[in-house]
């Protein structure tokens, strides 16, 4: 399985997938399992601790990668808590997380961010591989609906204008060969959940990645966000999320879309309304009109925030694998 994305959406999904992933040396379990899991992570963040390290050390932003490392860590307690520890001193360490500094040190030692991530994965005994979408030092630029252009992920996320087109600078950066290889060998590829323009689409602007996804025989599944984001996807329905991805990466990226159709509680809706966010509308007919089979269902859970119920997501992913396999067998028999 290859899971593509970034931000909290990808790390949330990985926590669920980890429970079904077999580690090297484990006995083959009975029932559903993932023999190899690879996360492909966007590296365009330019804010907070990641942005500071990027500017000061010239390295790729480590924040999203750090969250994925923690999500896939075999030790969910001490080591993962250590990686997420954020310094609160009034000096130069203010706001930095230990995990970001750890990746910065490994990058300086190895001279290669991707190698540093691999070494960190070994130390944390992650149940899966983590690959940056590109090793290039990229920046996002968005064309807005008023004709203006906004440069940088942080500025794009903070803008009040609607994004019309996203580009990456420099254009068409090279992917890691390991990323293209993982996509080619995958049985299942997921994209999402995550911020539409700053976590998902940037991965698909890397040279060769959308083409590799289209060419792959894998089952390709879009996991739609539960809530819109005021500065990225205000009022966008599920089909409009997919249409935006098609605009930037071409059609044929997805076979299925998992879209939540369960109601968000009134109390939670009021909480999100303060951020100008709202539930993503499940317009199943419009999704199907885009050539994507819509799987609508209850995929949400509510705590302090609205998040995907990863157990339900994983069960649905496995069901789709079995269903598609049976359909292929029937078609082959004909």
C-alpha positions, 0 to 999 in steps of 0.5 A: 500500500502507498499512502500519499498526502501530508499534514495531520490527515496522512499521519491520522490514516497511518496510525490506522494502517499501522495496526494492519501492517506486518513488520519484518520477522513477524508471522503472517497473520490470519485475515487482512494485513498489509505486507508493505506500507509506504507513505509519500509525504509533501515537503513544501511547508515553510512555517513554524519550526520546519520553516525556520530549519529550512531557512537556516540550514537549507534542508527540507522541512521535517514537520510532516515527515516527523508526524508520519514517523511518530504515527508509524513508530512501533513504540507509541509512548516514550520515543514518539512523545520525545519526537513530538516534544516542543521546546518552550524556552525563550532562546533559539530552541523556542518552538522547535520540536525534538523530532525536527532537530533530530532530523536536522542533525541526521540530515547534516550527518548523512548529507541527504534528507531522504537518507536521514528519514530512512535512518530515523525510521530504523531508530523508531522501528516504524512499520512502514517506509516514509519517502519525501515526494521530492528531494528538491527544495520546492515552494508553492505559488497560488494564482487567486481568483482576483488575479493575484499570486501568493508565494509560500505555503504559509501565505497561501493558507492564510490568504482570504482569496480562493485558489484557482491554480497551484504551481510548484517552484521550481516546476516539475521537480524530480521524484525519488526513484523509490517513490516511483518504484513503490507506486509501480509495485503497489496493490493499493494507492490512497490520496488523502485526507489532507489540505487540498492545495497544500498537502495533496496537490503538491505531491501530484505536481512532482514530475512523473508521480501522476503518470506513475499513478495512472499507469499503476495497476493498483486500486486508486482511492481518494479519501475525502476530507470531512470538513472544508478549510476556509483558506483552501476549500471553502464551500467545496463539495466532495466532487469539487475536491476531485475536480481540483485534483483532476485540473492539476494532475489530469483524470484517471487518478482515482477508481474510488472515493471514500466520502463521509455521508454521516452528519456532524453534530450541531455542536461541532458544526458551530465550533468549526463555523468559528473557523469558517469551516463546514462539513464537506457535502457528499454529492455522490452523483457528481463524483460518479459523473467524474468517472470515480465510484463514490463510496459514501458512509460513516467515516467520522468520529468526534472528540475535541476535533472531527477526525476520520475513524481509521478503523472504519476506513481500513475495513472499507479499504480492505473490502474494496480490495476484495470486491475489486479482486472478485470483479477482476476474476469474474471479468477474466472468467468471461 
